[in-house]
């Protein structure tokens, strides 16, 4: 099952919940990021 949950706060890529697993990350302040942008945030 694929359910749209929102878009990345930085690059605006669509983020989905795939069979119960989020295809991205939620930061401590509840901001939604795709995996690529979340990795960039952790580096800086």
KEKE-3310 file (N, C-alpha, C; in steps of 0.2 Angstrom, whole numbers, plus 5000, padded with zeros to 4 digits):
npx = (5004:5003:5004:5002:5010:5016:5027:5045:5053:5063:5067:5055:5051:5039:5033:5030:5021:5026:5019:5018:5030:5039:5044:5055:5061:5057:5061:5067:5059:5048:5048:5047:5057:5065:5075:5088:5089:5088:5100:5109:5106:5111:5124:5128)
npy = (4994:5011:5027:5044:5056:5068:5082:5084:5096:5104:5101:5098:5085:5072:5062:5046:5034:5018:5003:5004:5009:5024:5034:5043:5055:5062:5076:5082:5093:5090:5092:5087:5077:5071:5056:5060:5074:5074:5068:5077:5087:5082:5082:5095)
npz = (5000:4996:5002:5001:5011:5012:5007:5005:5015:5010:4996:4990:4986:4983:4997:5003:5013:5013:5013:5028:5031:5032:5019:5021:5032:5049:5057:5073:5076:5070:5056:5039:5029:5014:5011:5006:5008:5022:5025:5021:5030:5042:5040:5040)
capx = (5000:5006:5000:5005:5010:5018:5033:5051:5053:5069:5067:5048:5050:5034:5035:5025:5021:5025:5017:5019:5037:5040:5050:5059:5063:5054:5066:5064:5054:5042:5048:5047:5063:5067:5082:5094:5090:5090:5107:5113:5105:5115:5131:5130)
capy = (5000:5017:5033:5051:5059:5075:5083:5087:5103:5107:5100:5097:5079:5069:5057:5042:5029:5012:4997:5005:5012:5031:5035:5049:5056:5067:5079:5083:5099:5088:5094:5081:5077:5065:5053:5064:5080:5072:5066:5084:5091:5079:5083:5102)
capz = (5000:4995:5005:5001:5018:5011:5003:5008:5016:5006:4989:4988:4983:4986:5002:5004:5017:5009:5018:5035:5032:5030:5014:5022:5040:5052:5062:5080:5076:5066:5049:5035:5024:5010:5014:5003:5011:5029:5026:5020:5036:5047:5038:5042)
cpx = (5004:5002:5004:5005:5013:5024:5039:5051:5058:5068:5060:5047:5044:5036:5029:5026:5020:5025:5019:5026:5037:5046:5053:5060:5059:5059:5063:5059:5048:5042:5050:5053:5063:5074:5088:5095:5091:5097:5111:5112:5110:5122:5133:5128)
cpy = (5006:5023:5039:5054:5066:5076:5085:5094:5107:5107:5098:5090:5076:5063:5053:5037:5022:5006:4998:5008:5019:5031:5041:5049:5062:5070:5080:5089:5097:5090:5087:5082:5071:5062:5057:5070:5079:5071:5073:5088:5088:5081:5090:5103)
cpz = (5000:4997:5005:5008:5017:5007:5007:5009:5012:4999:4986:4985:4987:4991:5003:5010:5013:5013:5025:5036:5029:5025:5015:5030:5042:5057:5069:5081:5071:5058:5045:5029:5020:5013:5012:5007:5019:5030:5025:5026:5042:5046:5040:5049)
residu = (UNK:UNK:UNK:UNK:UNK:UNK:UNK:UNK:UNK:UNK:UNK:UNK:UNK:UNK:UNK:UNK:UNK:UNK:UNK:UNK:UNK:UNK:UNK:UNK:UNK:UNK:UNK:UNK:UNK:UNK:UNK:UNK:UNK:UNK:UNK:UNK:UNK:UNK:UNK:UNK:UNK:UNK:UNK:UNK)
# end
